[in-house]
Amino acid sequence: MIPKEPTYRDRLQPWHLIRHLPNCQRLTVARFARRRDAESYLNALRHLMPAVPHTIIFVNAVPVLDENTVPIPTQLAIEV
């Protein structure tokens, strides 16, 4: 997958709720502008699907330093 420049929408919603899949894969379930919204949604999912693991992560892209570099996504996993 080729990294892309983050869009305006990506910068507005940096909190992602992900579902862990087999073989170290993940699925983005929802994106939020505020961490509190992501935590509330995670609590609702835990009540509905207690056996499925979910994690909240903060996704932010490092700005491009020059024309020869590509942005590297940085992620911070938040265990709630």
Phi and psi in radians as a Rosetta constraint file:
Dihedral C 1 N 2 CA 2 C 2 CIRCULARHARMONIC -1.533 0.35
Dihedral N 2 CA 2 C 2 N 3 CIRCULARHARMONIC 2.215 0.35
Dihedral C 2 N 3 CA 3 C 3 CIRCULARHARMONIC -1.102 0.35
Dihedral N 3 CA 3 C 3 N 4 CIRCULARHARMONIC 2.524 0.35
Dihedral C 3 N 4 CA 4 C 4 CIRCULARHARMONIC -2.145 0.35
Dihedral N 4 CA 4 C 4 N 5 CIRCULARHARMONIC 2.793 0.35
Dihedral C 4 N 5 CA 5 C 5 CIRCULARHARMONIC -1.149 0.35
Dihedral N 5 CA 5 C 5 N 6 CIRCULARHARMONIC 2.285 0.35
Dihedral C 5 N 6 CA 6 C 6 CIRCULARHARMONIC -1.129 0.35
Dihedral N 6 CA 6 C 6 N 7 CIRCULARHARMONIC 2.416 0.35
Dihedral C 6 N 7 CA 7 C 7 CIRCULARHARMONIC -1.434 0.35
Dihedral N 7 CA 7 C 7 N 8 CIRCULARHARMONIC 3.018 0.35
Dihedral C 7 N 8 CA 8 C 8 CIRCULARHARMONIC -1.064 0.35
Dihedral N 8 CA 8 C 8 N 9 CIRCULARHARMONIC -0.711 0.35
Dihedral C 8 N 9 CA 9 C 9 CIRCULARHARMONIC -1.097 0.35
Dihedral N 9 CA 9 C 9 N 10 CIRCULARHARMONIC -0.697 0.35
Dihedral C 9 N 10 CA 10 C 10 CIRCULARHARMONIC -1.074 0.35
Dihedral N 10 CA 10 C 10 N 11 CIRCULARHARMONIC -0.684 0.35
Dihedral C 10 N 11 CA 11 C 11 CIRCULARHARMONIC -1.280 0.35
Dihedral N 11 CA 11 C 11 N 12 CIRCULARHARMONIC -0.452 0.35
Dihedral C 11 N 12 CA 12 C 12 CIRCULARHARMONIC -1.334 0.35
Dihedral N 12 CA 12 C 12 N 13 CIRCULARHARMONIC -0.463 0.35
Dihedral C 12 N 13 CA 13 C 13 CIRCULARHARMONIC -2.193 0.35
Dihedral N 13 CA 13 C 13 N 14 CIRCULARHARMONIC 1.339 0.35
Dihedral C 13 N 14 CA 14 C 14 CIRCULARHARMONIC -1.445 0.35
Dihedral N 14 CA 14 C 14 N 15 CIRCULARHARMONIC -0.250 0.35
Dihedral C 14 N 15 CA 15 C 15 CIRCULARHARMONIC -1.577 0.35
Dihedral N 15 CA 15 C 15 N 16 CIRCULARHARMONIC 2.075 0.35
Dihedral C 15 N 16 CA 16 C 16 CIRCULARHARMONIC -2.004 0.35
Dihedral N 16 CA 16 C 16 N 17 CIRCULARHARMONIC 2.429 0.35
Dihedral C 16 N 17 CA 17 C 17 CIRCULARHARMONIC -1.820 0.35
Dihedral N 17 CA 17 C 17 N 18 CIRCULARHARMONIC 2.071 0.35
Dihedral C 17 N 18 CA 18 C 18 CIRCULARHARMONIC -2.024 0.35
Dihedral N 18 CA 18 C 18 N 19 CIRCULARHARMONIC 2.635 0.35
Dihedral C 18 N 19 CA 19 C 19 CIRCULARHARMONIC -1.888 0.35
Dihedral N 19 CA 19 C 19 N 20 CIRCULARHARMONIC 2.284 0.35
Dihedral C 19 N 20 CA 20 C 20 CIRCULARHARMONIC -1.388 0.35
Dihedral N 20 CA 20 C 20 N 21 CIRCULARHARMONIC 2.302 0.35
Dihedral C 20 N 21 CA 21 C 21 CIRCULARHARMONIC -2.031 0.35
Dihedral N 21 CA 21 C 21 N 22 CIRCULARHARMONIC 2.928 0.35
Dihedral C 21 N 22 CA 22 C 22 CIRCULARHARMONIC -1.103 0.35
Dihedral N 22 CA 22 C 22 N 23 CIRCULARHARMONIC 2.820 0.35
Dihedral C 22 N 23 CA 23 C 23 CIRCULARHARMONIC 1.056 0.35
Dihedral N 23 CA 23 C 23 N 24 CIRCULARHARMONIC 0.687 0.35
Dihedral C 23 N 24 CA 24 C 24 CIRCULARHARMONIC 1.007 0.35
Dihedral N 24 CA 24 C 24 N 25 CIRCULARHARMONIC 0.531 0.35
Dihedral C 24 N 25 CA 25 C 25 CIRCULARHARMONIC -1.735 0.35
Dihedral N 25 CA 25 C 25 N 26 CIRCULARHARMONIC 2.868 0.35
Dihedral C 25 N 26 CA 26 C 26 CIRCULARHARMONIC -2.546 0.35
Dihedral N 26 CA 26 C 26 N 27 CIRCULARHARMONIC 2.775 0.35
Dihedral C 26 N 27 CA 27 C 27 CIRCULARHARMONIC -2.253 0.35
Dihedral N 27 CA 27 C 27 N 28 CIRCULARHARMONIC 2.201 0.35
Dihedral C 27 N 28 CA 28 C 28 CIRCULARHARMONIC -1.337 0.35
Dihedral N 28 CA 28 C 28 N 29 CIRCULARHARMONIC 2.032 0.35
Dihedral C 28 N 29 CA 29 C 29 CIRCULARHARMONIC -1.472 0.35
Dihedral N 29 CA 29 C 29 N 30 CIRCULARHARMONIC -0.769 0.35
Dihedral C 29 N 30 CA 30 C 30 CIRCULARHARMONIC -2.732 0.35
Dihedral N 30 CA 30 C 30 N 31 CIRCULARHARMONIC 2.786 0.35
Dihedral C 30 N 31 CA 31 C 31 CIRCULARHARMONIC -2.217 0.35
Dihedral N 31 CA 31 C 31 N 32 CIRCULARHARMONIC 2.512 0.35
Dihedral C 31 N 32 CA 32 C 32 CIRCULARHARMONIC -2.398 0.35
Dihedral N 32 CA 32 C 32 N 33 CIRCULARHARMONIC 2.679 0.35
Dihedral C 32 N 33 CA 33 C 33 CIRCULARHARMONIC -1.464 0.35
Dihedral N 33 CA 33 C 33 N 34 CIRCULARHARMONIC -0.518 0.35
Dihedral C 33 N 34 CA 34 C 34 CIRCULARHARMONIC -2.102 0.35
Dihedral N 34 CA 34 C 34 N 35 CIRCULARHARMONIC 2.472 0.35
Dihedral C 34 N 35 CA 35 C 35 CIRCULARHARMONIC -1.092 0.35
Dihedral N 35 CA 35 C 35 N 36 CIRCULARHARMONIC -0.679 0.35
Dihedral C 35 N 36 CA 36 C 36 CIRCULARHARMONIC -1.045 0.35
Dihedral N 36 CA 36 C 36 N 37 CIRCULARHARMONIC -0.669 0.35
Dihedral C 36 N 37 CA 37 C 37 CIRCULARHARMONIC -1.125 0.35
Dihedral N 37 CA 37 C 37 N 38 CIRCULARHARMONIC -0.714 0.35
Dihedral C 37 N 38 CA 38 C 38 CIRCULARHARMONIC -1.133 0.35
Dihedral N 38 CA 38 C 38 N 39 CIRCULARHARMONIC -0.698 0.35
Dihedral C 38 N 39 CA 39 C 39 CIRCULARHARMONIC -1.143 0.35
Dihedral N 39 CA 39 C 39 N 40 CIRCULARHARMONIC -0.691 0.35
Dihedral C 39 N 40 CA 40 C 40 CIRCULARHARMONIC -1.128 0.35
Dihedral N 40 CA 40 C 40 N 41 CIRCULARHARMONIC -0.746 0.35
Dihedral C 40 N 41 CA 41 C 41 CIRCULARHARMONIC -1.149 0.35
Dihedral N 41 CA 41 C 41 N 42 CIRCULARHARMONIC -0.676 0.35
Dihedral C 41 N 42 CA 42 C 42 CIRCULARHARMONIC -1.089 0.35
Dihedral N 42 CA 42 C 42 N 43 CIRCULARHARMONIC -0.726 0.35
Dihedral C 42 N 43 CA 43 C 43 CIRCULARHARMONIC -1.091 0.35
Dihedral N 43 CA 43 C 43 N 44 CIRCULARHARMONIC -0.708 0.35
Dihedral C 43 N 44 CA 44 C 44 CIRCULARHARMONIC -1.127 0.35
Dihedral N 44 CA 44 C 44 N 45 CIRCULARHARMONIC -0.727 0.35
Dihedral C 44 N 45 CA 45 C 45 CIRCULARHARMONIC -1.137 0.35
Dihedral N 45 CA 45 C 45 N 46 CIRCULARHARMONIC -0.642 0.35
Dihedral C 45 N 46 CA 46 C 46 CIRCULARHARMONIC -1.141 0.35
Dihedral N 46 CA 46 C 46 N 47 CIRCULARHARMONIC -0.561 0.35
Dihedral C 46 N 47 CA 47 C 47 CIRCULARHARMONIC -1.280 0.35
Dihedral N 47 CA 47 C 47 N 48 CIRCULARHARMONIC -0.658 0.35
Dihedral C 47 N 48 CA 48 C 48 CIRCULARHARMONIC -1.379 0.35
Dihedral N 48 CA 48 C 48 N 49 CIRCULARHARMONIC -0.671 0.35
Dihedral C 48 N 49 CA 49 C 49 CIRCULARHARMONIC -2.327 0.35
Dihedral N 49 CA 49 C 49 N 50 CIRCULARHARMONIC 1.330 0.35
Dihedral C 49 N 50 CA 50 C 50 CIRCULARHARMONIC -1.188 0.35
Dihedral N 50 CA 50 C 50 N 51 CIRCULARHARMONIC -0.376 0.35
Dihedral C 50 N 51 CA 51 C 51 CIRCULARHARMONIC -1.528 0.35
Dihedral N 51 CA 51 C 51 N 52 CIRCULARHARMONIC -0.173 0.35
Dihedral C 51 N 52 CA 52 C 52 CIRCULARHARMONIC -1.692 0.35
Dihedral N 52 CA 52 C 52 N 53 CIRCULARHARMONIC 2.155 0.35
Dihedral C 52 N 53 CA 53 C 53 CIRCULARHARMONIC -1.361 0.35
Dihedral N 53 CA 53 C 53 N 54 CIRCULARHARMONIC 2.312 0.35
Dihedral C 53 N 54 CA 54 C 54 CIRCULARHARMONIC -2.256 0.35
Dihedral N 54 CA 54 C 54 N 55 CIRCULARHARMONIC 2.664 0.35
Dihedral C 54 N 55 CA 55 C 55 CIRCULARHARMONIC -2.455 0.35
Dihedral N 55 CA 55 C 55 N 56 CIRCULARHARMONIC 2.561 0.35
Dihedral C 55 N 56 CA 56 C 56 CIRCULARHARMONIC -1.698 0.35
Dihedral N 56 CA 56 C 56 N 57 CIRCULARHARMONIC 2.269 0.35
Dihedral C 56 N 57 CA 57 C 57 CIRCULARHARMONIC -2.228 0.35
Dihedral N 57 CA 57 C 57 N 58 CIRCULARHARMONIC 2.641 0.35
Dihedral C 57 N 58 CA 58 C 58 CIRCULARHARMONIC -1.809 0.35
Dihedral N 58 CA 58 C 58 N 59 CIRCULARHARMONIC 2.067 0.35
Dihedral C 58 N 59 CA 59 C 59 CIRCULARHARMONIC -1.909 0.35
Dihedral N 59 CA 59 C 59 N 60 CIRCULARHARMONIC 2.165 0.35
Dihedral C 59 N 60 CA 60 C 60 CIRCULARHARMONIC -2.437 0.35
Dihedral N 60 CA 60 C 60 N 61 CIRCULARHARMONIC 2.453 0.35
Dihedral C 60 N 61 CA 61 C 61 CIRCULARHARMONIC -1.762 0.35
Dihedral N 61 CA 61 C 61 N 62 CIRCULARHARMONIC 2.379 0.35
Dihedral C 61 N 62 CA 62 C 62 CIRCULARHARMONIC -1.256 0.35
Dihedral N 62 CA 62 C 62 N 63 CIRCULARHARMONIC 2.344 0.35
Dihedral C 62 N 63 CA 63 C 63 CIRCULARHARMONIC -1.127 0.35
Dihedral N 63 CA 63 C 63 N 64 CIRCULARHARMONIC 2.675 0.35
Dihedral C 63 N 64 CA 64 C 64 CIRCULARHARMONIC -1.194 0.35
Dihedral N 64 CA 64 C 64 N 65 CIRCULARHARMONIC 2.245 0.35
Dihedral C 64 N 65 CA 65 C 65 CIRCULARHARMONIC -1.419 0.35
Dihedral N 65 CA 65 C 65 N 66 CIRCULARHARMONIC -0.731 0.35
Dihedral C 65 N 66 CA 66 C 66 CIRCULARHARMONIC -2.631 0.35
Dihedral N 66 CA 66 C 66 N 67 CIRCULARHARMONIC -3.048 0.35
Dihedral C 66 N 67 CA 67 C 67 CIRCULARHARMONIC -1.286 0.35
Dihedral N 67 CA 67 C 67 N 68 CIRCULARHARMONIC -0.203 0.35
Dihedral C 67 N 68 CA 68 C 68 CIRCULARHARMONIC -1.707 0.35
Dihedral N 68 CA 68 C 68 N 69 CIRCULARHARMONIC -0.106 0.35
Dihedral C 68 N 69 CA 69 C 69 CIRCULARHARMONIC -1.827 0.35
Dihedral N 69 CA 69 C 69 N 70 CIRCULARHARMONIC 2.703 0.35
Dihedral C 69 N 70 CA 70 C 70 CIRCULARHARMONIC -1.954 0.35
Dihedral N 70 CA 70 C 70 N 71 CIRCULARHARMONIC 2.590 0.35
Dihedral C 70 N 71 CA 71 C 71 CIRCULARHARMONIC -1.151 0.35
Dihedral N 71 CA 71 C 71 N 72 CIRCULARHARMONIC 2.411 0.35
Dihedral C 71 N 72 CA 72 C 72 CIRCULARHARMONIC -1.861 0.35
Dihedral N 72 CA 72 C 72 N 73 CIRCULARHARMONIC 2.059 0.35
Dihedral C 72 N 73 CA 73 C 73 CIRCULARHARMONIC -1.182 0.35
Dihedral N 73 CA 73 C 73 N 74 CIRCULARHARMONIC 2.300 0.35
Dihedral C 73 N 74 CA 74 C 74 CIRCULARHARMONIC -1.911 0.35
Dihedral N 74 CA 74 C 74 N 75 CIRCULARHARMONIC 2.449 0.35
Dihedral C 74 N 75 CA 75 C 75 CIRCULARHARMONIC -2.323 0.35
Dihedral N 75 CA 75 C 75 N 76 CIRCULARHARMONIC 2.522 0.35
Dihedral C 75 N 76 CA 76 C 76 CIRCULARHARMONIC -2.228 0.35
Dihedral N 76 CA 76 C 76 N 77 CIRCULARHARMONIC 2.040 0.35
Dihedral C 76 N 77 CA 77 C 77 CIRCULARHARMONIC -1.466 0.35
Dihedral N 77 CA 77 C 77 N 78 CIRCULARHARMONIC 2.335 0.35
Dihedral C 77 N 78 CA 78 C 78 CIRCULARHARMONIC -2.016 0.35
Dihedral N 78 CA 78 C 78 N 79 CIRCULARHARMONIC 2.020 0.35
Dihedral C 78 N 79 CA 79 C 79 CIRCULARHARMONIC -1.610 0.35
Dihedral N 79 CA 79 C 79 N 80 CIRCULARHARMONIC 2.160 0.35
